[in-house]
Amino acid sequence: MVIKEFQKFEEARGRARAYFCYLLGRNIPKELPNPDINQVQSALYKILGEVDDFEALYILDKNGIQLTDNITTKDKFKGGKGKNSSNRSYFYRVVQEKKCVLTDPYPSSLTKNLTVTTSYPVYDANKELIFIACIDISLENLLRISQPTNLQTIFTNITTISYSMFSVALLSIAFLLFYNGINSLLHNGVSQALTNIDMMFKSTILLTLSLAIFDLVKTIFEEEVLGKNEKNEAHDIHKTMVRFLGSIIIALAIEALMLVFKFAITDPENILTAIYLIGGVSLLLISLAFYVKMVSEKNI
């Protein structure tokens, strides 16, 4: 299975769990005075009559032993009574969490393809676990059922196009800043550029801002256009944020340094303006350090 399908599953997980748990909860009360296996089995047959995309439906006892043969429309998937599923995540998770759960995709023993299982606990009047109703569905069918509506698809496409346009616009600005940074340094000749400190500072600011915007464009394009927004990429988001803010702080610090030199030589009365800017840069730096510390503690 390709990474794209994993991403689609993560996006559809919430909708799929809500839908399958609704099907089970609507037909099987979570608590019954005297839970009867025939009652639960009849409810599973009713669910299969409403949705025929499932591979199999079955019932486990509180120890994970399958009490019924698979309820399915496919003869080759029938059987399974007496199977021990106590080591399966759809059993021990529902026992631990005491609610309807949806598993991650795993290789099915029936089809050998990737399958997802929804398991639903049934308790008696004393809140003791009696049965666990399970639904197996292939990942392919799950993604098909949980596909967004046409309106959602249109909105997603519009959003992607909008982010693409913003990315192109920001990238153009980054290249213009880069061009002006190089041009301001060299348009009067290399020899003068090497001796003009003010020109060097201005070029450094432009190039630093160009780099910061380029990093921002890279993040926007990868996450919103290419869809690289997996949970394990959260560290990359924080890294990009730190680099972007760091570039801004560097640019402001250089500007403050330029003002200190300028006012110290030509206008000492206004040197407080540069001091205020240095104070603002220091505050930004402290805020960035606090942000990095909080993120690091959260990821520990």
C-alpha positions as CSV (number, residue, x, y, z in Angstrom):
1,M,0.0,0.0,0.0
2,V,1.3,3.4,-0.9
3,I,1.8,6.3,1.6
4,K,-1.1,8.2,-0.1
5,E,-3.5,5.6,1.1
6,F,-2.2,5.8,4.6
7,Q,-2.8,9.5,4.5
8,K,-6.3,9.0,3.2
9,F,-7.0,6.6,6.0
10,E,-5.8,9.0,8.7
11,E,-8.0,11.7,7.1
12,A,-11.0,9.4,7.0
13,R,-10.5,7.7,10.3
14,G,-12.8,10.0,12.3
15,R,-15.6,9.8,9.8
16,A,-15.3,6.0,9.4
17,R,-15.3,5.4,13.1
18,A,-18.3,7.6,13.6
19,Y,-20.2,5.9,10.8
20,F,-19.5,2.3,11.8
21,C,-20.0,2.9,15.5
22,Y,-23.3,4.6,14.7
23,L,-24.4,1.5,12.7
24,L,-23.5,-0.8,15.7
25,G,-24.9,1.6,18.3
26,R,-28.2,2.1,16.5
27,N,-28.8,-1.6,16.2
28,I,-27.2,-3.0,19.4
29,P,-27.6,-1.2,22.8
30,K,-24.4,-0.9,24.6
31,E,-26.1,-2.2,27.8
32,L,-28.7,-4.9,27.9
33,P,-30.5,-6.3,31.0
34,N,-29.9,-9.9,29.7
35,P,-27.7,-9.8,26.6
36,D,-28.6,-12.6,24.2
37,I,-26.3,-13.8,21.5
38,N,-29.2,-14.3,19.1
39,Q,-30.3,-10.7,19.6
40,V,-26.8,-9.4,18.8
41,Q,-26.5,-11.8,15.8
42,S,-29.8,-10.6,14.4
43,A,-28.6,-7.0,14.6
44,L,-25.4,-7.9,12.7
45,Y,-27.5,-9.6,10.0
46,K,-29.6,-6.4,9.7
47,I,-26.4,-4.3,9.4
48,L,-25.1,-6.5,6.6
49,G,-28.5,-6.1,4.8
50,E,-28.0,-2.3,4.9
51,V,-24.3,-2.3,3.9
52,D,-22.9,-5.2,1.9
53,D,-19.4,-3.9,1.6
54,F,-18.2,-5.6,4.8
55,E,-16.0,-8.7,4.6
56,A,-17.4,-10.3,7.8
57,L,-19.3,-9.6,11.0
58,Y,-19.0,-11.8,14.1
59,I,-19.3,-11.9,17.9
60,L,-16.6,-12.5,20.5
61,D,-17.0,-13.3,24.1
62,K,-15.3,-11.5,27.0
63,N,-12.2,-13.7,26.5
64,G,-11.8,-13.0,22.8
65,I,-13.2,-16.4,21.6
66,Q,-15.4,-16.1,18.5
67,L,-18.9,-17.3,19.3
68,T,-20.4,-17.4,15.8
69,D,-19.4,-18.1,12.3
70,N,-18.7,-15.1,10.2
71,I,-21.8,-13.3,9.0
72,T,-21.0,-12.6,5.3
73,T,-22.4,-12.7,1.8
74,K,-19.3,-14.5,0.6
75,D,-19.2,-18.3,1.1
76,K,-15.4,-18.4,1.1
77,F,-15.3,-16.1,4.2
78,K,-17.7,-18.2,6.3
79,G,-16.5,-20.1,9.4
80,G,-14.4,-18.8,12.1
81,K,-16.4,-20.0,15.1
82,G,-14.1,-20.8,18.1
83,K,-11.2,-18.7,16.8
84,N,-9.2,-17.0,19.5
85,S,-8.8,-13.3,18.9
86,S,-7.6,-12.3,22.3
87,N,-4.3,-11.1,20.9
88,R,-5.9,-8.8,18.3
89,S,-6.0,-5.1,18.8
90,Y,-9.8,-5.0,18.1
91,F,-10.3,-7.2,21.2
92,Y,-7.9,-5.8,23.8
93,R,-8.4,-2.2,22.8
94,V,-12.2,-2.4,23.3
95,V,-11.7,-4.1,26.6
96,Q,-9.3,-1.4,27.8
97,E,-11.1,1.6,26.4
98,K,-14.7,0.3,27.0
99,K,-16.0,1.9,23.9
100,C,-16.4,1.4,20.2
101,V,-13.0,1.4,18.5
102,L,-11.6,1.3,15.0
103,T,-8.3,-0.4,14.4
104,D,-5.4,0.5,12.1
105,P,-5.1,-1.4,8.9
106,Y,-3.7,-4.9,9.2
107,P,-3.4,-8.0,6.9
108,S,-6.7,-9.9,7.0
109,S,-6.5,-13.7,7.6
110,L,-9.6,-14.0,5.3
111,T,-8.5,-12.0,2.3
112,K,-4.8,-11.4,2.9
113,N,-5.5,-7.8,2.0
114,L,-5.4,-4.8,4.4
115,T,-8.5,-4.7,6.6
116,V,-9.9,-2.5,9.3
117,T,-12.0,-3.8,12.2
118,T,-14.6,-1.9,14.2
119,S,-15.4,-3.6,17.6
120,Y,-18.3,-2.7,19.9
121,P,-18.7,-3.8,23.5
122,V,-22.0,-5.1,24.9
123,Y,-22.5,-5.0,28.7
124,D,-25.1,-6.5,31.0
125,A,-27.0,-4.5,33.7
126,N,-24.1,-4.9,36.1
127,K,-21.8,-3.3,33.5
128,E,-19.9,-6.6,32.9
129,L,-18.6,-7.2,29.4
130,I,-20.6,-10.0,27.8
131,F,-20.1,-9.7,24.0
132,I,-18.0,-7.8,21.5
133,A,-19.6,-7.2,18.1
134,C,-17.0,-6.9,15.3
135,I,-17.1,-5.6,11.7
136,D,-14.3,-6.3,9.2
137,I,-14.0,-4.1,6.1
138,S,-11.3,-3.9,3.6
139,L,-9.3,-0.6,3.6
140,E,-10.3,-0.1,-0.1
141,N,-14.0,-0.2,0.7
142,L,-13.5,1.9,3.8
143,L,-11.9,4.7,1.8
144,R,-14.6,4.5,-0.8
145,I,-17.4,4.7,1.7
146,S,-15.8,7.6,3.6
147,Q,-15.0,9.6,0.6
148,P,-15.9,13.3,1.0
149,T,-19.0,14.7,-0.7
150,N,-18.8,16.6,-4.0
151,L,-19.1,19.9,-2.1
152,Q,-16.2,18.9,0.2
153,T,-14.1,17.9,-2.9
154,I,-14.8,21.2,-4.6
155,F,-13.9,23.1,-1.5
156,T,-10.7,21.1,-1.1
157,N,-9.7,21.7,-4.7
158,I,-10.4,25.5,-4.3
159,T,-8.3,25.5,-1.2
160,T,-5.4,23.7,-2.9
161,I,-5.5,26.1,-5.9
162,S,-5.6,29.1,-3.5
163,Y,-2.6,27.8,-1.6
164,S,-0.8,27.2,-4.8
165,M,-1.4,30.7,-6.0
166,F,-0.2,32.2,-2.7
167,S,2.9,29.9,-2.9
168,V,3.7,31.2,-6.3
169,A,3.2,34.8,-5.3
170,L,5.3,34.5,-2.2
171,L,8.0,32.6,-4.1
172,S,8.1,35.5,-6.6
173,I,8.6,38.0,-3.7
174,A,11.4,35.8,-2.3
175,F,13.2,35.8,-5.7
176,L,12.7,39.6,-6.0
177,L,14.2,40.1,-2.6
178,F,17.1,37.8,-3.5
179,Y,17.7,39.7,-6.8
180,N,17.5,43.1,-5.1
181,G,19.9,41.8,-2.3
182,I,22.5,40.8,-4.9
183,N,21.9,43.8,-7.1
184,S,22.2,46.4,-4.3
185,L,25.5,44.8,-3.3
186,L,27.1,44.7,-6.8
187,H,25.5,47.4,-8.9
188,N,28.3,49.9,-8.0
189,G,31.0,47.4,-8.6
190,V,32.7,44.7,-6.6
191,S,35.4,46.9,-5.1
192,Q,32.9,49.4,-3.7
193,A,30.7,46.7,-2.4
194,L,33.6,45.2,-0.4
195,T,34.2,48.5,1.4
196,N,30.6,49.8,1.8
197,I,29.4,48.4,5.2
198,D,26.0,50.0,4.9
199,M,25.4,48.3,1.5
200,M,26.5,44.9,2.9
201,F,24.0,45.3,5.8
202,K,21.1,46.1,3.5
203,S,21.9,43.2,1.2
204,T,22.1,40.8,4.2
205,I,18.7,41.9,5.3
206,L,17.2,41.4,1.9
207,L,18.8,38.0,1.5
208,T,17.7,36.9,5.0
209,L,14.1,37.9,4.4
210,S,14.2,36.1,1.0
211,L,15.4,32.9,2.8
212,A,12.7,33.2,5.5
213,I,9.9,33.6,2.9
214,F,11.3,30.7,0.8
215,D,11.1,28.5,3.9
216,L,7.6,29.6,4.5
217,V,6.6,28.9,0.9
218,K,8.2,25.4,1.1
219,T,6.2,24.6,4.2
220,I,2.9,25.8,2.7
221,F,3.4,24.0,-0.5
222,E,4.4,20.7,1.0
223,E,1.6,20.7,3.6
224,E,-1.4,22.3,1.9
225,V,-0.7,21.4,-1.8
226,L,1.2,18.1,-1.7
227,G,-0.6,16.9,1.4
228,K,2.5,16.0,3.4
229,N,0.8,16.6,6.8
230,E,1.3,13.3,8.6
231,K,1.5,13.4,12.4
232,N,5.1,12.4,12.4
233,E,6.0,15.5,10.5
234,A,5.0,17.8,13.3
235,H,8.7,18.2,14.2
236,D,9.3,19.6,10.7
237,I,6.6,22.2,11.1
238,H,8.2,23.5,14.4
239,K,11.6,23.4,12.7
240,T,10.3,25.6,9.9
241,M,8.6,28.0,12.3
242,V,11.9,28.4,14.2
243,R,13.9,29.0,11.0
244,F,11.4,31.6,9.8
245,L,11.2,33.5,13.1
246,G,15.0,33.2,13.4
247,S,15.5,34.7,10.0
248,I,13.2,37.6,10.9
249,I,15.1,38.2,14.2
250,I,18.4,38.2,12.4
251,A,17.2,40.7,9.9
252,L,15.8,43.0,12.6
253,A,19.1,42.6,14.6
254,I,21.1,43.7,11.6
255,E,18.8,46.7,11.0
256,A,19.2,47.7,14.7
257,L,23.0,47.4,14.4
258,M,22.9,49.6,11.3
259,L,20.9,52.2,13.2
260,V,23.3,52.2,16.1
261,F,26.3,52.9,13.8
262,K,24.3,55.5,11.8
263,F,23.0,57.4,14.8
264,A,26.2,57.2,16.8
265,I,28.0,58.9,13.9
266,T,25.5,61.3,12.4
267,D,22.6,61.8,14.9
268,P,23.4,60.7,18.5
269,E,20.1,62.2,19.8
270,N,18.1,59.5,18.0
271,I,20.2,56.6,19.3
272,L,17.3,55.7,21.7
273,T,15.3,54.6,18.6
274,A,17.9,51.9,17.9
275,I,17.9,50.9,21.5
276,Y,14.1,50.4,21.4
277,L,14.5,48.3,18.3
278,I,17.2,46.2,20.1
279,G,14.8,45.7,23.0
280,G,12.1,44.5,20.6
281,V,14.5,42.1,19.0
282,S,15.5,40.8,22.5
283,L,11.9,40.3,23.3
284,L,11.3,38.3,20.1
285,L,14.4,36.2,20.9
286,I,13.1,35.4,24.4
287,S,9.7,34.5,23.0
288,L,11.3,32.2,20.4
289,A,13.4,30.5,23.1
290,F,10.3,30.0,25.2
291,Y,8.5,28.5,22.2
292,V,11.3,26.1,21.5
293,K,11.4,25.0,25.1
294,M,7.7,24.4,25.3
295,V,7.7,22.4,22.0
296,S,10.7,20.3,23.2
297,E,9.0,19.5,26.5
298,K,5.8,18.5,24.7
299,N,7.7,16.1,22.4
300,I,9.6,14.4,25.3
